[in-house]
Amino acid sequence: MPIDPATLKTQLSGLTSRAALKAKAEEWGTGDLRAIPDHLLPSIESDEARKALRRLAAQAQSIGPRIVSVKRFGILGEVNWGGDNQAADAALRAMDLEAIADEMLEQALYSGMLAGINRRDPDLGVTRIEPLIGHVEPVYSLASPTLVAGLIHAWVQPESVGAATKWTVRLYDLLERTMREWRDVTDPSRVHQLTPAEVVEPSAEYPSGAPMPRFAIVSRGADRMPLGEIAKVLPHLYADWSSQVRGDRIEESTAIPQLLVKGEVKDGTDERSPTHVIRVVEDGDARYIVPGDLRSLHEHHNRKLERIREDANLPGGFLGGQTPSGEALREANAKF
């Protein structure tokens, strides 16, 4: 059964928000934050304190790249293939399979899907394996909620960044083996109402039909749509980043002894040096306030890191804090 128009219309209505979530996961997974997330900062009225807070915020980093790095290292290993087709083996050797697998795996951590396509490049005259970069999601069959009838592949056109955002959207019908493409789309949720700019039909070059992507859904959300592991732990990444800023602010403000002077200081005593005496009027006082114990603050942050480690299936002690011992460590590493 081909893709049902009503099913496609319903799914497209949420495509933009799902693509935005995947893009946000990729932003925090790469650590390439476009701007300081002001909504994660505490509300402060003082202009001077707000400037200091933003200075500390510029130093905070997303913990996402560390998660992505260890995931790639733990999952990918080496890429191998086997066979007795000399032409196929030669073609595979000419490709950077490590980089292709690495890119697909990282995209899966953001989107919940491994997806790529094997097609012939008409300009170079060679067959290429390409990861599907951008946003990819399945279209389920009307006959079965588990049967994938097609794939939607959408991405923002690079030349439109900074101007009116324009998309390229492709719809692969896996059963009919056709691909429709819409370009310069301002609203991806309406592509089903537009005339395709290009239609690829089965041809002599591909006697069994147009080249179709291969994919695997590795992680799903409540609506059965793909949802990457980094997207799942995004709230925890926000909390960790916010804790970094708040913790640095508290430590910078209170981690050294602070001088408290009680009473009016006499004129001419603004100088501060080890040999200078601060003179105050009668009943005045001067003393140092000893920094408080910040261990509870650090323990609270460590609990957040441990929650991230658990939810992202990372090895024990990977994010710092207290490393579990014994059976807890073995279980954590086995889960990873």
DRENVOBA-533821 format. One record per residue (C-alpha): residue number from 0; x, y, z. Coordinates in nm, 3 decimals, decimal comma. Example, Ala and Ser with C-alpha at 12.3 -4.5 7.8 and 13.67 -1.06 7.14 Angstrom:
REM DRENVOBA-533821
 pos      px      py      pz
   0   1,230  -0,450   0,780
   1   1,367  -0,106   0,714
This chain:
REM DRENVOBA-533821
 pos      px      py      pz
   0   0,000   0,000   0,000
   1   0,150   0,339  -0,100
   2   0,185   0,625   0,147
   3  -0,156   0,737   0,271
   4  -0,212   1,114   0,204
   5  -0,403   1,166   0,531
   6  -0,130   0,993   0,732
   7   0,135   1,201   0,556
   8  -0,056   1,526   0,623
   9  -0,086   1,446   0,995
  10   0,280   1,358   1,026
  11   0,403   1,663   0,836
  12   0,220   1,891   1,080
  13   0,477   1,803   1,347
  14   0,785   1,776   1,126
  15   0,919   2,126   1,199
  16   0,909   2,083   1,576
  17   1,073   1,740   1,557
  18   1,343   1,876   1,326
  19   1,401   2,163   1,570
  20   1,444   1,916   1,857
  21   1,697   1,715   1,656
  22   1,885   2,036   1,567
  23   1,892   2,138   1,935
  24   2,023   1,793   2,032
  25   2,297   1,826   1,769
  26   2,384   2,176   1,895
  27   2,432   2,050   2,252
  28   2,587   1,722   2,139
  29   2,859   1,901   1,944
  30   2,894   2,176   2,208
  31   2,848   2,436   1,936
  32   2,601   2,657   2,122
  33   2,485   2,934   1,891
  34   2,432   3,176   2,178
  35   2,431   3,182   2,557
  36   2,100   3,021   2,665
  37   1,974   3,313   2,874
  38   1,661   3,122   2,979
  39   1,882   2,887   3,180
  40   2,044   3,170   3,379
  41   1,909   3,294   3,714
  42   1,717   3,621   3,710
  43   1,941   3,901   3,844
  44   1,851   4,270   3,854
  45   2,198   4,416   3,909
  46   2,366   4,510   3,580
  47   2,713   4,446   3,724
  48   2,616   4,104   3,858
  49   2,446   4,017   3,529
  50   2,764   4,099   3,336
  51   2,966   3,877   3,569
  52   2,709   3,600   3,523
  53   2,730   3,618   3,145
  54   3,110   3,611   3,166
  55   3,088   3,285   3,362
  56   2,820   3,154   3,123
  57   3,058   3,205   2,830
  58   3,302   2,969   3,006
  59   3,048   2,692   3,072
  60   3,036   2,402   2,827
  61   2,783   2,142   2,729
  62   2,871   1,794   2,850
  63   2,720   1,656   2,527
  64   3,049   1,620   2,332
  65   3,190   1,394   2,606
  66   2,880   1,172   2,585
  67   2,893   1,155   2,204
  68   3,265   1,081   2,208
  69   3,243   0,787   2,447
  70   2,934   0,653   2,268
  71   3,117   0,650   1,936
  72   3,422   0,487   2,090
  73   3,217   0,221   2,269
  74   2,980   0,136   1,984
  75   3,166   0,174   1,658
  76   3,501   0,003   1,704
  77   3,625  -0,088   1,356
  78   3,443  -0,112   1,024
  79   3,494  -0,437   0,833
  80   3,333  -0,611   0,541
  81   3,374  -0,944   0,366
  82   3,299  -1,097   0,029
  83   3,448  -1,235  -0,291
  84   3,340  -0,959  -0,530
  85   3,662  -0,786  -0,634
  86   3,485  -0,491  -0,793
  87   3,270  -0,431  -0,482
  88   3,570  -0,468  -0,251
  89   3,768  -0,218  -0,458
  90   3,480   0,029  -0,446
  91   3,450  -0,008  -0,068
  92   3,822   0,044  -0,022
  93   3,795   0,370  -0,215
  94   3,539   0,501   0,037
  95   3,610   0,636   0,383
  96   3,385   0,383   0,556
  97   3,508   0,484   0,902
  98   3,396   0,843   0,847
  99   3,064   0,732   0,694
 100   2,986   0,501   0,987
 101   3,098   0,766   1,237
 102   2,870   1,027   1,081
 103   2,571   0,793   1,069
 104   2,621   0,687   1,429
 105   2,648   1,044   1,555
 106   2,335   1,143   1,363
 107   2,156   0,848   1,526
 108   2,249   0,979   1,871
 109   2,072   1,304   1,784
 110   1,780   1,170   1,578
 111   1,726   0,808   1,685
 112   1,779   0,681   1,330
 113   2,070   0,537   1,133
 114   2,011   0,630   0,770
 115   2,214   0,638   0,452
 116   2,176   0,588   0,080
 117   2,383   0,411  -0,183
 118   2,358   0,596  -0,514
 119   2,553   0,668  -0,827
 120   2,702   1,016  -0,849
 121   2,636   1,139  -1,205
 122   2,911   1,405  -1,182
 123   3,189   1,172  -1,066
 124   3,057   0,857  -1,231
 125   3,109   0,652  -0,914
 126   2,882   0,486  -0,661
 127   2,877   0,656  -0,321
 128   2,743   0,574   0,024
 129   2,606   0,890   0,184
 130   2,470   0,951   0,533
 131   2,136   1,131   0,527
 132   2,227   1,458   0,697
 133   1,947   1,675   0,830
 134   1,618   1,545   0,966
 135   1,501   1,195   0,875
 136   1,187   1,022   0,997
 137   0,972   0,727   0,886
 138   0,621   0,738   0,743
 139   0,421   0,447   0,879
 140   0,177   0,248   0,670
 141  -0,195   0,300   0,721
 142  -0,233  -0,079   0,729
 143   0,014  -0,134   1,013
 144   0,158   0,102   1,278
 145   0,488  -0,088   1,265
 146   0,538  -0,102   0,886
 147   0,747   0,182   0,744
 148   0,607   0,277   0,404
 149   0,835   0,572   0,338
 150   1,096   0,815   0,465
 151   1,095   1,193   0,493
 152   1,434   1,363   0,458
 153   1,438   1,738   0,520
 154   1,719   1,987   0,564
 155   1,767   2,363   0,573
 156   1,935   2,496   0,260
 157   2,273   2,646   0,366
 158   2,234   2,954   0,150
 159   1,910   3,044   0,330
 160   2,067   3,061   0,679
 161   2,035   3,414   0,812
 162   1,764   3,501   0,562
 163   1,418   3,353   0,521
 164   1,476   2,987   0,603
 165   1,418   2,755   0,310
 166   1,408   2,379   0,315
 167   1,464   2,092   0,077
 168   1,227   1,804   0,149
 169   1,243   1,455  -0,002
 170   0,977   1,189   0,032
 171   1,087   0,833  -0,039
 172   0,810   0,584  -0,106
 173   0,978   0,257  -0,013
 174   0,702   0,040  -0,156
 175   0,655   0,224  -0,487
 176   1,033   0,292  -0,502
 177   0,994   0,656  -0,599
 178   1,137   0,976  -0,459
 179   0,973   1,318  -0,470
 180   1,166   1,634  -0,393
 181   1,055   1,986  -0,305
 182   1,304   2,275  -0,297
 183   1,290   2,629  -0,157
 184   1,016   2,525   0,085
 185   0,941   2,778   0,359
 186   0,698   2,551   0,546
 187   0,783   2,177   0,535
 188   0,442   2,093   0,684
 189   0,277   2,192   0,354
 190   0,489   2,006   0,099
 191   0,212   1,753   0,038
 192   0,011   2,040  -0,114
 193   0,290   2,155  -0,347
 194   0,398   2,040  -0,691
 195   0,727   1,849  -0,671
 196   1,024   2,026  -0,830
 197   1,164   1,690  -0,927
 198   1,028   1,337  -0,948
 199   1,265   1,043  -0,975
 200   1,095   0,741  -1,127
 201   1,233   0,391  -1,191
 202   1,476   0,410  -1,484
 203   1,703   0,191  -1,694
 204   1,997   0,276  -1,469
 205   1,806   0,138  -1,169
 206   1,593  -0,140  -1,319
 207   1,439  -0,225  -0,981
 208   1,349   0,136  -0,913
 209   1,501   0,456  -0,778
 210   1,776   0,419  -0,514
 211   1,616   0,393  -0,171
 212   1,778   0,474   0,165
 213   1,861   0,203   0,414
 214   1,775   0,280   0,774
 215   1,735   0,146   1,124
 216   1,532   0,303   1,403
 217   1,740   0,264   1,719
 218   1,541   0,472   1,969
 219   1,176   0,580   1,976
 220   0,964   0,831   2,164
 221   0,608   0,797   2,290
 222   0,462   0,866   1,943
 223   0,679   0,589   1,788
 224   0,880   0,852   1,605
 225   1,261   0,828   1,632
 226   1,408   1,010   1,931
 227   1,783   1,019   1,983
 228   1,957   0,955   2,313
 229   2,100   1,308   2,325
 230   1,752   1,450   2,264
 231   1,620   1,238   2,551
 232   1,873   1,374   2,799
 233   1,857   1,737   2,676
 234   1,682   1,856   2,998
 235   1,967   1,703   3,199
 236   2,225   1,875   2,976
 237   2,048   2,204   3,040
 238   2,052   2,139   3,415
 239   2,421   2,050   3,413
 240   2,514   2,364   3,216
 241   2,307   2,579   3,452
 242   2,474   2,415   3,753
 243   2,815   2,497   3,610
 244   2,726   2,866   3,586
 245   2,553   2,887   3,923
 246   2,832   2,693   4,096
 247   3,105   2,909   3,943
 248   2,915   3,222   4,048
 249   2,883   3,106   4,408
 250   3,246   2,993   4,427
 251   3,373   3,317   4,274
 252   3,165   3,520   4,520
 253   3,231   3,328   4,839
 254   3,532   3,099   4,797
 255   3,781   3,348   4,950
 256   3,765   3,523   5,287
 257   3,577   3,853   5,263
 258   3,649   4,156   5,480
 259   3,353   4,291   5,675
 260   3,388   4,639   5,827
 261   3,126   4,748   6,080
 262   3,084   5,117   6,147
 263   3,201   5,429   5,965
 264   3,554   5,417   5,827
 265   3,758   5,732   5,897
 266   3,878   5,945   5,607
 267   4,210   5,848   5,454
 268   4,174   5,477   5,523
 269   4,065   5,357   5,178
 270   4,406   5,201   5,120
 271   4,422   4,822   5,158
 272   4,756   4,655   5,225
 273   4,904   4,403   5,472
 274   5,061   4,684   5,677
 275   4,774   4,931   5,670
 276   4,541   4,969   5,965
 277   4,171   5,024   5,898
 278   4,043   5,283   6,142
 279   3,675   5,304   6,226
 280   3,477   5,526   6,462
 281   3,382   5,419   6,812
 282   3,202   5,082   6,839
 283   3,324   4,982   6,493
 284   3,462   4,642   6,402
 285   3,646   4,466   6,119
 286   3,673   4,091   6,060
 287   3,695   3,829   5,788
 288   3,401   3,612   5,686
 289   3,526   3,258   5,634
 290   3,396   3,085   5,317
 291   3,115   2,841   5,370
 292   3,129   2,469   5,299
 293   3,046   2,419   4,929
 294   3,050   2,040   4,941
 295   2,670   2,016   4,935
 296   2,666   2,226   4,617
 297   2,918   1,996   4,451
 298   2,732   1,686   4,566
 299   2,411   1,822   4,416
 300   2,589   1,874   4,083
 301   2,739   1,525   4,102
 302   2,391   1,378   4,144
 303   2,290   1,549   3,821
 304   2,593   1,401   3,645
 305   2,510   1,057   3,780
 306   2,154   1,092   3,647
 307   2,295   1,176   3,303
 308   2,529   0,878   3,320
 309   2,243   0,644   3,408
 310   2,000   0,776   3,148
 311   2,261   0,783   2,870
 312   2,396   0,433   2,956
 313   2,750   0,557   3,011
 314   3,028   0,365   3,190
 315   3,065   0,404   3,565
 316   3,244   0,718   3,682
 317   3,275   0,851   3,327
 318   3,144   1,200   3,404
 319   3,345   1,247   3,722
 320   3,212   1,262   4,073
 321   3,222   0,949   4,284
 322   3,307   0,635   4,087
 323   3,084   0,341   4,180
 324   3,264   0,036   4,309
 325   3,216  -0,338   4,299
 326   2,892  -0,471   4,157
 327   2,753  -0,123   4,078
 328   3,053  -0,049   3,855
 329   3,025  -0,384   3,676
 330   2,653  -0,327   3,613
 331   2,711   0,025   3,482
 332   2,983  -0,089   3,243
 333   2,773  -0,387   3,125
 334   2,480  -0,154   3,057
 335   2,709   0,075   2,857
